């Protein structure tokens, strides 16, 4: 007990999100990975993404076969939104040109954070004179990817004019950058939404890195998706049904990304054809829905220098190999620009998850509400102990027998809290419930010991009157150990997280309570109880 009190004072009791405030995310994967892939790849990648934000008290753990739990001590809405966006992203980065892949995130061997190489946020102004903030992220391709990139962009610019002072002007092809490009998917959206998105792409959006005159056809070709446009009644035509059946027949399973306005009956029809249907919400009326649906992030034109036109190189075999490149973007504020830069940097550094993300849920507890939870829990614990004391007193009608039971229960609480400090087990509502359950079980076991010791005395049964105190205690411990083993065994599925979720804390504290009870407090109580009974017997 003294050691536990010292641990509590020196280390402090680690509180979970329920008591100190924070956010809990539950990430569901597209499929259940192997245990090796879950623990060796998925959990470490998600941990790196969360740690990259410099947050304290973060915890990432597997939760069942296809779930990952993420706990962070953060409740700021903007930060939470940024982290949620990052967590629900598989993180597969791709750059394409005219529908062909230029390079992927796995081809990037280093991301530079050196401002001397261009890294960082700059205060700029757009073509309309509006204040904006541009950001740049320099990176290094491996040799093979750099050679392939340089060959694919070779002379991908067309000369448009020549000026003696300025030289040749070029119109260069655009490259598209995607995060989680849904290659091979089908987009289903109303014709009116498609036309509206086409106009938004042509108008451009400097804050979303969409240049003016971006072509819808070129975006869809680079994303490698087909678009199915619903008529004014939001219905499929017979030709579209036939087209969908053909797609599903020759390349199952397919993914269908639907606009929020698509009716449930049409979604069911797609599921019946074998499509995996997912909805992408409209987040901003100034951003094309198609842009978000295909995971587009930037459109950046090739420069004449990258295309080996300035200076001019005639033969591809003599072309300069470019391995150090820049990704650029912009935002309306410095904070947004820093957030976009950081998110992309984290994805490129940590790499993509081997399995896609199906959905993500979250719940947040404010620090003030957490303190209220803690206070209410302490009050409930004190009330529970008082009620137990009352029942024990009514059972034995003697304070000298009831008080040791209560002191042992209190000691068990202190030892449990001390062990949780040493093991760094966060205390949440489930853990506190486990402590109360362990104390309740402990009181039951102590009553068993006391009843065995009292048998043959007073009004108790005489069947064990001739047995020694040691034999009676041994008989009581046979029952206690059997009950404790059963209690611990029932907690094992929760401990290993088989669909247990946040109940793991309950299992940990219950198992620790059983171990501490059987190994420390029950034997100590039996010795103390035997001493009291012997002393009362002598007094009598």
N, C-alpha and C positions, 0 to 999 in steps of 0.2 A: 504493500500500500504506500509506504514511504517513497519507494522508488518510482511508483506511478505518479505521485504528487510532484516529485522533482521533475519528472519528464514533462508533466503538464505545464509547470511553471517555466521550465527552460525552453521547451520547444513550442508550446502552445497547441491547443486543440485545433486540428485542421478542419475548417467548416466547408461544407459543400455548397453548391449553388442555391439550394433551398434556403440557406441561412445567411449567406454573405451576398447573394445576388449574382446574376450572370445569365448566360444563355446556354441552352442545351439543344444541339442539333442531332437529328436522327437521319442519316443518309442511307437510302435504300439503293442497292446496286441493281443493275439490269438482270444479273444472274448470280447464283451462289458460286463464289470461287472456291478453289481448294484452300484448305487451312494454311498451307505453306504460302500461297499467293496472298491470302488475306493478311497474315502476320508479317510476311517478308517484303511485300511490295505496297499494297493498298494503304494499310495503316501508316507506314513510314512516310509515304508521299503526302497523305492528308495532314500528318503531323508537321511536316516541313512547311506546308502551305499555311497552316495556322501560326506556326512559330515565326514565320517571316514577317508577321505584323508586329512582332515585339510584345505580344500580350503575355501577361503573367497568369499563372494558375490555369494552364491549358491541359486538357487530357483527351486523348484520342484512343479509343479501344473498339475491338470487334464486339458486335452485339448480335449473337445468333449467326446464322449461316450467310445472310446477305445484307446485314445492317452494320453500320459503323456509327458509334456514338462520339460526338464531339462536345466537350464542355469547356466553356471559356468564361472567365470572370470579366465580362464586358456587356454593357447594356446600351451603349450609345447607338441610336437607330442607324446613323449613317455607316458607322463601322460594322454593325451587324449586317446591314444590307450588302456591304462590300464583301464580307466574309461569306455570306450565304451564296452570293453569285459565284464566288470562287469554288465553294464546296460542291455546288451542283454542276460544276463543269468537269467533264472528263479530262479536258486539257490537251487534246490532240491538236497541235498547231500545224497548219499547212499553208504553203504559199503556192499559188497556181498562176499560170499564164496561158490564156486561151484554152482553158479546160485541162491543161496538162500540169502535173505536179512539178514544181521547181525544187522544193526541199521541204522537209518536215522538222518538227521540233527535235526529233532524235538526231538530226544531222548537226545540231548546234552544240558545239563542244564548250563554249564559254560565253557568258554574258558579261559585258564590261560595265562596271559601275563608275568608271573614271570620267569626270566631266571634261577632261582633256581630249577624250575620244568622242565627245558629243553627248554623253549621258546627262539627263536631267530635264528640267522644265524651264522654258524661256517665255518671257512676256512678249507677245507679238501682236500684230493687228492683221485682221483678215482683209479680203479684197474690198469689203464694204466699209472699211475703216473702224470696224468694231474691235474692241479690246478682246483678245483671246490669249490663251496660254498653250503653247506648243510643247510637246515632249519628244525626246529621242531616246531610243534604246539600241546601243551598238552591240553587235554579237559577232561571233566567229564560227564559220562553217568548217566542218572537217574537209580534208583535201578532196575526197571523192565527190562530195556534194558541191564543193566550190567549182570543181571542173565541170560538173554537169550543169550547174546554174549558169556559168559563163558561156557554155555552148548553147544553151537554150535561149538566152537573151541576146545572142550575137546578132547584131544588125537588125534588132527588132524596133527600129525607129525609121520613119519615112521623112525625107527632106521635104520641107514645105516652101522654103524661101531662102534667099541668100542676100546678105548685106555685106558690103565691103568692109564696114567698120565692125559689125557684130559677128560676121561669119554666117554659117548655115544654121537655119532654124529647123527643128525636127518636131514631128508628131510621134511620140513614142507609145508603145503598147502598154496597157495597164496590167499590173500584177495585183492579184487579190489575196488577202490574208484572212484565214478562217481559223476559228477555234471550234472544234467538234463539228466539222463539216459533215452534214448528213448525206454523204455520197450514195446515190442510188435511190434516194427517198422520193416520195411523191408529195407535192404540196397541194392541198385542197383548200381553195378559197373562192369567195364570190368574185364574179367578173368586175364588179364595181370597185372592190378592194384592190384587185390587180391593177386596174387603170389608175387608181389613186396612187398606188405605190410606184408605178411607172413615172408619174409626174414628179413625185417626191425625189426619185433617183435623178431625174433630169435636172431638178432644181438644186440638188446637192445639199449637204449639211456639214458645214465645216467643223462643228463640235462633235459630230459622230464620224468624222473622217471619211465622208462621202463626197467626192469631188463632183462638180457640176457635169452634166451630160453623161452620167453613168448609165450604161445601157442595161435594161432589164434582161434582155436575151443573153448578154455577155455575163451578167451576174449568175443567171441560172446555169449557163454552160460551165462556168468555172466551179459552181457548187455541185455540179453533176446531179441535178434534180429535174424532175418533170413537174409541170404545173397543170392541175386539173381545175378549170374555171367553171364555177356553178352559175347558172342563169339567174334571172331576176327572181325566180321562185326558189332559189337555193336548192335546186334539184339536179341530179345527174341525168344526162342524156343517155340514150341507148348506146351511142358510139363511145361515150366515156366509160360506161359499164364494161363494154367489150374491151376497151383499152386497159382498164384496171384488171380485168380477168386475165388478159394476155400477160401483163406485167407480173401478176401473182403466180401464174402458171410456170413461167420459165425461170424465175429467179426468186423463189421463196427463201426465207421469210422477208418481207419488205416492210419498210417503215412508212407510215402515212402521217404527215404533219398537217394538222387541220387548223383553220382559222377559228377564233372563238364563236363566230356566227354560224358555223356548220351545225346543222341539226343532229340530234342524237340518233335519229333513225338512219341517217347517212353514215354516221360513225359506226353504228352496228353493222351496216352493210359492208363497210370496209373490213371490219373484224371478221365478218363471215367469209370474206374473200381471202383471208389469211394475212391481212396487214396488221402490224402492231401500231396502234393509233396513239398519238400524243398531241396535246394542244400547246401552242405557244401563244401567250397572252399579248395583247397590244399594250405596250408600256408607254409610248409617247406618240401622239398624233403627228409629230413632225419627223418621225423616223419610220421608214417603210416597214411594214410587217414582214415582208419577204426578207429584208435585210437581217432582222433578228432571227427569223425562222431557219435560215441557212447558216447561221453562226458567223456571218461576215463581220470583220473588224476594221479593215483598212483597204483602201484602193490606192496604190502608189504606182505612178508611172515610172517606167524604166528611164534612166537618164542616158544621154548620148555617150557619156563616159563609160557607164556600165556596159552599154551595147558595143563598145569598142569602135565608136564613130568619132570620138573627140578625146584624144587624137585618133585619127582614122587608121584602122587595121584592116587590110584587105582580106587576108586568109584566116579562116577560123583556127587553123593550127597554130597561128602566131598570136592568137588573142591573149590578152592579159587575163589572168585568173584572179577573180575577186572572191576573197574568203571573208573579209571584214565588211559587214553590211550594217545598215541602219533601218530600224523601223520607226516611223514618225507618226505622230497623232496630235490632236488638239482637243481642248475643252474650254468651257466658258469661264472657269475659275481655276486658280492655282491648285486648290484642294482637289477638284475633280481631275485635273491633269496629273497630279501626283498619285491619285488613286488608280487611274488607268495605267500609268507607267508601272506602279508597284504590282498591280494584278498581273499584267502581262509578264513582267520580270519573274514573278513567282512561278507562273505556269511554265515558262521556258527553263527555269533553273530546276524545278522539281520534276519536270517531265509529265507525260500523260499517264492516267490510270489505265490499267489493262482491260478494265471493264467499264462500261458506261454507267451513268447515274440515272435511275428511274425517277425518283422524286426525293424531296427533302422536306422535313418538317422541323419546326423549332418552337421552343417556349422560353420566355424570358421571365426572370424574377428580379424586381428592383431591389437594391440594397435595403431600402426602408421596409419593404414587405418581408424581406428575408429576416431582418431583426425581429419583426413581429412574429414570424413563424417560430423563431428560436425561443422567444419569450413564452409564447403559447405552449410550445413543447415542454419547456422546463416546468411550467405551471401544471401541465397534465401529468408529468412525471412525479412531481411532489404530491399531487392529489392521489395518484395511484399508490404511492408508497404509504400514505396515511391510511388509505382504505385497506391495504394489505395489513398494516399494523393493527387496525381495528378488528379485522376478521381473525387474525392470529390471537389477539388478546381474548376475543370471545370464545375461541376454540380451547385455549388452555386456562383462562381465568387467572393467570399468574404472570406478572411483569417480568420476573426473572427468567422465564422461559421464552416470552415473546420478544424481549429486547435483543437477545443474541441473533435471532432470525433477521431482524431489521438491520442490525449493525453489519451482519454478513452481507446482506443485499446491498447496502451502501458501499461496503468495501469492494464488492464485485463491480459496481459502477465505476469506482475510481480506478480499479485495475484495468477495466476495459478501455476507459478513456486514455490511460497511460500507454497501453499497448497500441491504440490507434495513433497516438502521437509518434511513437517510435516507428511504426510501420507506414506512417503518412497515409492513413485511410481517412478520406474525407467523410465528415459526418453530415448526412442529409436526413430528410424525413424518414427514408427507408432504414437508414442506419440506426436512427434513434428508436424506431419501432423495433428493430432487432435487439437493441439494448434492453428495452422494456420486456420483450419476450424472453430474453435470456434471464432477466431478473425474476420474472414470473416463474420460469422453469426452476430457477434456483430456490425460490421459496417453496415450491412443491417438493423438491428433493430434501430440503431441510425439515419440512414437516414429516416426510417419510422417515428420516433419521430419528426425529424426536418421538414419533409414534412408536417406532421399534424399541427405543430405549425405555419408553414408559410402559410397554406391555408387561403385564404381570404386577403392576403397581396400581394402587387405588382401585378404580372401577374398570381398569383395562382387562383384556382377556388374560387368562392364566396359562395359555398354551406355551408361552415362552418364559414363564416365571423362573425356570431353573437355568436358563441360558445366561452366560456372562455378558457384560456390556460389549466386549469385543466381538462375540459371536453375533450379537444383535446388530452391531454396526456393519459387520461383514454381510449379514443378510440384507440390510438396507442398501448397501452399495451394490449388491447384485442387481437389485431393481433399478437403482439410479444409473449404473453404467449401461444397462440394456436400454433404458429410456433415452439416455444421452446419445448413444450410438444411432438409434432410430432417428432422433431429431437432427443429428448431423447429416445422416444419409439423405434425409428428405430435402436438405438445403443444397446438396451438391449440384442438382440441375440448375438451380438459380445461380450458384457460384460460377459455374462454367458458362453462364450466359446463354443457355438454350432458350431463346425467346424471352429471357427474363427482364430485359430492359433495365430500368433503374432499381429493380428489386435486388440487384447484386449486393448492395450495401446491407440490406436486411439479412441476406445469407451470410455475409462475412461476419457481421456482429453476432449472429446467432451461433455460428460455429465457434468463434472465439469465446463466446460466453460459455459454451459447453465445455471447451478445452480447459478454460480457466477454472470453471466450477468443479469439474471432476478432478483436476490436478491440484488445485490450491484451496478454494474456499470450502468445498464440501468436507474434505478431510479436516481442515482447521475447525469448522463448525462442529464436527462430530467429537473432536477432542474437547472442545469448550463445553459442549452439551453434556458429555460424560462427566466432566469435572463438576458442573453445576449440580447434576443429579446425585453424584456421590456426596457432595458437600451437604445437600439438603437431607440426604438419607442419614448422614452422621448427626446433623442437627436435630432431626426428628428423633 
